[in-house]
Every structure is written in C-alpha cells, then in structure tokens.
Amino acid sequence: MPSIRALFRPALLAASAALALAVVPAIAHHGWSTYDETKPLTLTGKIVESHYENPHAHIRIDAGGKRWLAVLAPVSRMEARGATADKVAVGREVTLVGYASKEKADELRAERITVGGKTVELR
C-alpha cells in the first residue's frame, strides 16, 4: 500500500507548478520606479506608431525634434475612459503629460493624453 506521502506528492507538485506559473506574470510586469516623477514633462506631437495592446498600449510620437516612446495605460482602462484605438492612431496629434524614463532617453510614462480636444487620465 502506498504511503500518504506518495499519495500527496502528485498533488503537491501540481499545486507548486500552478503557483509558479501564477507568479511569472507578476514578476514580468515592470514597476514605475524607473521614471522620474519629480519632473513632469509635456510633449505635443504627431503619432508615428501605435500599438493598442496589453499589458500597456504604447505610441511613438515626434515631438521637440525627437521621437519618443510613450507608455500608456492598459487597453481596458483606455477604452473605459474613451481613449479608444482610433484616438491613438497613426497621424493623430496628441499632447502627453508624464514622466521621462531614468534609463531610456526617449521614453515617457504618460499620465494623461489629450487628443481631439479631450483629455483622458491614464493612471
């Protein structure tokens, strides 16, 4: 007759594997500490690239003689607040307020976006 330990071993291994898989997305998601929240930055420019996908939508804009990558909010939040994919499409003029990356000279975490005269809070 198998021991109790032998009977529970497969269940324990399955539970451990499930827990490990659940933790991976949390580890993969970045924090916001790499952005300088002491210096708000406002950029106005034309969208030249748009990716409306999770975990965060992002766009590239030409502003101030530089091409910036702007990290936006998750798609579900943007849609709920009216910032649909057509609002952040290539060719649209936008104003972003956010924080520049401490690590990447051309990246911004956008806190709000204004497009077509409407401002949307992203955080």
PAZAPA-4460 file (N, C-alpha, C; in steps of 0.05 Angstrom, whole numbers, plus 32768, in hexadecimal, padded with zeros to 4 digits):
% residues 123
    n_x    n_y    n_z   ca_x   ca_y   ca_z    c_x    c_y    c_z   seq   type   mol
   8011   7FE8   8000   8000   8000   8000   8012   8019   8000     1      M     A
   800C   802D   7FEF   801D   8045   7FEE   801A   8055   8007     2      P     A
   802F   8063   800E   802F   8074   8025   801E   808E   801F     3      S     A
   8017   809C   8034   8008   80B5   8031   8018   80C9   8022     4      I     A
   8032   80C9   8027   8044   80DC   8019   8044   80D6   7FFB     5      R     A
   8044   80BD   7FF3   8044   80B6   7FD7   8029   80BE   7FCA     6      A     A
   8014   80BC   7FD9   7FF9   80C4   7FCE   7FF7   80E2   7FCA     7      L     A
   8003   80F1   7FDC   8000   810E   7FDA   8015   811B   7FC8     8      F     A
   802A   810D   7FC1   8040   8118   7FB1   8036   8124   7F97     9      R     A
   8027   8115   7F86   801E   8121   7F6D   800D   813B   7F71    10      P     A
   7FFC   813B   7F85   7FEC   8153   7F8A   7FFE   816A   7F93    11      A     A
   8012   8165   7FA3   8024   817A   7FAC   8034   8185   7F95    12      L     A
   803D   8173   7F83   804C   817C   7F6C   803A   818D   7F59    13      L     A
   8022   8185   7F55   800F   8194   7F44   8009   81B0   7F50    14      A     A
   8005   81B1   7F6A   7FFF   81CA   7F78   8018   81DD   7F76    15      A     A
   802F   81D1   7F7A   8048   81E2   7F78   804C   81ED   7F5C    16      S     A
   8047   81DC   7F48   8049   81E6   7F2C   8035   81FC   7F26    17      A     A
   801C   81F9   7F2F   8008   820D   7F2B   8010   8227   7F38    18      A     A
   801A   8226   7F50   8022   823E   7F5E   8039   824C   7F4F    19      L     A
   804C   823C   7F46   8063   8247   7F38   805A   8255   7F1E    20      A     A
   8047   824A   7F10   803D   8256   7EF7   802E   826F   7EFD    21      L     A
   8020   8270   7F14   8011   8288   7F1B   8023   82A0   7F22    22      A     A
   803A   829A   7F2D   804D   82AE   7F35   805C   82BB   7F1E    23      V     A
   8060   82AC   7F08   8070   82B6   7EF2   8066   82D0   7EE6    24      V     A
   804B   82D3   7EE1   8042   82ED   7ED6   8047   8304   7EE9    25      P     A
   8045   82FF   7F03   804A   8315   7F16   8067   831D   7F16    26      A     A
   8079   830B   7F13   8095   8311   7F11   809B   831F   7EF7    27      I     A
   808F   8317   7EE1   8094   8322   7EC7   808A   833F   7EC5    28      A     A
   8076   8346   7ED4   806B   8362   7ED3   807E   8375   7EE1    29      H     A
   8084   838A   7ED3   8098   839D   7EDD   808B   83AF   7EF2    30      H     A
   809C   83BD   7F01   8092   83D1   7F13   8097   83EC   7F06    31      G     A
   808E   8401   7F14   8090   841C   7F09   80A8   842B   7F15    32      W     A
   80B8   841E   7F25   80CF   842C   7F32   80E4   8435   7F1F    33      S     A
   80E3   842C   7F06   80F8   8434   7EF2   80F0   844E   7EE4    34      T     A
   80DA   845B   7EED   80D2   8474   7EE2   80D5   848A   7EF7    35      Y     A
   80DE   84A2   7EEE   80E4   84B8   7F00   80CB   84C8   7F06    36      D     A
   80BE   84C1   7F1C   80A5   84CF   7F23   80A9   84EB   7F2F    37      E     A
   80C2   84F3   7F31   80C7   850E   7F3C   80C6   8523   7F26    38      T     A
   80C6   851B   7F0D   80C7   852E   7EF7   80B2   8527   7EE2    39      K     A
   8099   8531   7EE5   8085   852D   7ED1   808E   8539   7EB6    40      P     A
   8086   852B   7EA1   808E   8533   7E86   8075   8534   7E74    41      L     A
   8073   8549   7E64   805D   854B   7E51   8068   854B   7E35    42      T     A
   805D   8539   7E25   8065   8536   7E09   804D   8538   7DF7    43      L     A
   8050   8546   7DE1   803B   8547   7DCC   8047   853F   7DB2    44      T     A
   803A   852D   7DA4   8045   8524   7D8B   8031   8511   7D7D    45      G     A
   803A   8508   7D66   802B   84F6   7D55   8032   84D9   7D5A    46      K     A
   801E   84C8   7D5C   8022   84AB   7D60   802D   849F   7D46    47      I     A
   8044   8492   7D48   8050   8485   7D31   804F   8466   7D33    48      V     A
   8048   845C   7D4A   8046   843F   7D4F   8033   843B   7D66    49      E     A
   8021   8427   7D64   800E   8422   7D79   800A   8404   7D7D    50      S     A
   800B   83FC   7D96   8007   83E0   7D9E   7FF2   83DF   7DB4    51      H     A
   7FDA   83D8   7DAD   7FC3   83D8   7DBF   7FC0   83BB   7DC9    52      Y     A
   7FD1   83B4   7DDD   7FD1   8398   7DE7   7FDA   8398   7E04    53      E     A
   7FD5   8382   7E11   7FDD   837F   7E2D   7FF9   8374   7E2F    54      N     A
   8008   8378   7E44   7FFE   8382   7E5E   7FF9   83A0   7E5E    55      P     A
   8006   83B0   7E4D   8001   83CD   7E4B   8003   83D4   7E2E    56      H     A
   7FF0   83E5   7E25   7FF1   83F0   7E0A   800A   8402   7E0A    57      A     A
   8015   8406   7DF3   802B   8419   7DF0   802B   8425   7DD4    58      H     A
   8035   843E   7DD3   8037   844C   7DBA   8052   8459   7DB8    59      I     A
   805A   845F   7D9F   8072   846F   7D9A   8068   8489   7D8E    60      R     A
   8073   849F   7D98   806C   84B9   7D8D   8086   84C9   7D87    61      I     A
   8083   84DA   7D73   8099   84ED   7D6D   8092   8507   7D7B    62      D     A
   80A3   850F   7D8E   809E   8527   7D9E   80B8   8534   7DA5    63      A     A
   80BA   854E   7DA1   80D2   855D   7DA8   80EB   8553   7D9A    64      G     A
   80E9   854A   7D81   8100   8541   7D72   810A   8526   7D7A    65      G     A
   80FA   8517   7D88   8102   84FD   7D93   80EA   84E9   7D90    66      K     A
   80F1   84D0   7D8C   80DC   84BB   7D8B   80DA   84AE   7DA7    67      R     A
   80C3   84AF   7DB3   80BE   84A5   7DCE   80AD   848C   7DCD    68      W     A
   80B3   8479   7DDF   80A1   8463   7DE5   8091   846A   7DFE    69      L     A
   8077   846A   7DFB   8066   8470   7E12   8057   8457   7E1B    70      A     A
   805B   844F   7E34   804D   8438   7E3F   8033   8443   7E4B    71      V     A
   801D   8437   7E41   8002   8440   7E49   7FF7   842D   7E5E    72      L     A
   7FDD   842C   7E60   7FCF   841B   7E74   7FC8   8400   7E67    73      A     A
   7FBE   83ED   7E77   7FB3   83D4   7E6B   7F9C   83DB   7E59    74      P     A
   7F98   83CB   7E45   7F82   83D0   7E31   7F67   83D2   7E3F    75      V     A
   7F61   83C1   7E52   7F47   83C1   7E5F   7F42   83DC   7E6C    76      S     A
   7F56   83E7   7E79   7F53   8401   7E86   7F4F   8417   7E72    77      R     A
   7F5F   8416   7E5D   7F5D   842B   7E48   7F42   842A   7E3B    78      M     A
   7F37   8413   7E35   7F1D   8411   7E29   7F07   841B   7E3C    79      E     A
   7F09   8414   7E55   7EF5   841D   7E69   7EF5   843B   7E6C    80      A     A
   7F0C   8448   7E66   7F0E   8465   7E6A   7F0B   8474   7E4F    81      R     A
   7F06   8466   7E3A   7F01   8473   7E20   7F1A   8476   7E0E    82      G     A
   7F30   846B   7E16   7F48   846C   7E05   7F4A   8453   7DF5    83      A     A
   7F38   8450   7DE1   7F37   8439   7DD0   7F4D   8438   7DBC    84      T     A
   7F50   8422   7DAE   7F66   841F   7D9B   7F66   8434   7D86    85      A     A
   7F4F   843D   7D7D   7F4E   8452   7D68   7F58   846D   7D72    86      D     A
   7F57   8471   7D8D   7F61   848A   7D98   7F7F   848B   7D99    87      K     A
   7F8C   8474   7D99   7FAA   8474   7D9A   7FB5   8467   7D81    88      V     A
   7FA8   846C   7D6B   7FB0   8461   7D51   7FC6   8472   7D45    89      A     A
   7FD6   8465   7D34   7FEC   8473   7D26   7FE0   848B   7D17    90      V     A
   7FEE   84A2   7D19   7FE6   84BA   7D0C   7FD8   84CE   7D1E    91      G     A
   7FCE   84C5   7D35   7FC0   84D6   7D48   7FD3   84E8   7D57    92      R     A
   7FCB   8500   7D5C   7FDB   8513   7D6D   7FD3   850F   7D8A    93      E     A
   7FE6   850C   7D9C   7FE0   8508   7DB8   7FF2   8519   7DC9    94      V     A
   7FE8   851E   7DE1   7FF9   852A   7DF6   7FF9   8516   7E0D    95      T     A
   8011   8510   7E17   8015   84FE   7E2D   8021   850C   7E44    96      L     A
   8019   8505   7E5C   8025   850F   7E75   802E   84F6   7E84    97      V     A
   8047   84F5   7E8C   8051   84DD   7E99   806D   84E1   7EA4    98      G     A
   807A   84CB   7EA7   8095   84CA   7EB3   80A8   84BC   7EA1    99      Y     A
   80BF   84C8   7E9D   80D4   84BB   7E8D   80E1   84A4   7E9B   100      A     A
   80EA   8491   7E8C   80F9   847A   7E97   8114   8483   7EA1   101      S     A
   811D   8477   7EB7   8138   847D   7EC1   814C   846C   7EB2   102      K     A
   8143   8458   7EA3   8155   8446   7E96   8156   8449   7E77   103      E     A
   8140   8452   7E6C   813E   8454   7E4F   8138   8471   7E48   104      K     A
   8149   847D   7E39   8148   849A   7E33   812F   84A2   7E22   105      A     A
   8122   848E   7E16   810C   8495   7E04   80F1   8488   7E0D   106      D     A
   80EF   8482   7E27   80D7   8474   7E30   80C9   8485   7E45   107      E     A
   80AE   8485   7E44   809D   8494   7E56   8087   8482   7E60   108      L     A
   8081   8483   7E7A   8069   8476   7E85   8054   848C   7E86   109      R     A
   8040   8489   7E75   802B   849D   7E73   8017   849B   7E89   110      A     A
   8011   84B1   7E96   7FFD   84B2   7EAB   7FE2   84BB   7EA0   111      E     A
   7FE3   84CC   7E8B   7FCB   84D5   7E7E   7FD1   84DA   7E60   112      R     A
   7FBC   84D8   7E50   7FBF   84DC   7E34   7FA8   84EE   7E2B   113      I     A
   7FAE   8502   7E1A   7F9A   8513   7E0E   7F9A   850E   7DF0   114      T     A
   7F83   8507   7DE6   7F81   8502   7DC9   7F65   850B   7DC0   115      V     A
   7F64   851A   7DAA   7F4A   8524   7DA0   7F3C   8536   7DB5   116      G     A
   7F4B   8545   7DC5   7F3F   8557   7DD8   7F35   854A   7DF2   117      G     A
   7F39   852F   7DF5   7F30   8521   7E0D   7F48   8516   7E1C   118      K     A
   7F49   851C   7E36   7F5F   8512   7E47   7F55   84F9   7E56   119      T     A
   7F66   84E4   7E56   7F60   84CB   7E64   7F76   84C6   7E78   120      V     A
   7F6E   84C1   7E92   7F81   84B9   7EA6   7F86   849B   7EA3   121      E     A
   7FA0   8494   7EA2   7FA8   8478   7E9D   7FAE   8468   7EB6   122      L     A
   7FB3   8475   7ECC   7FBB   8466   7EE4   7FA5   8468   7EF9   123      R     A
***
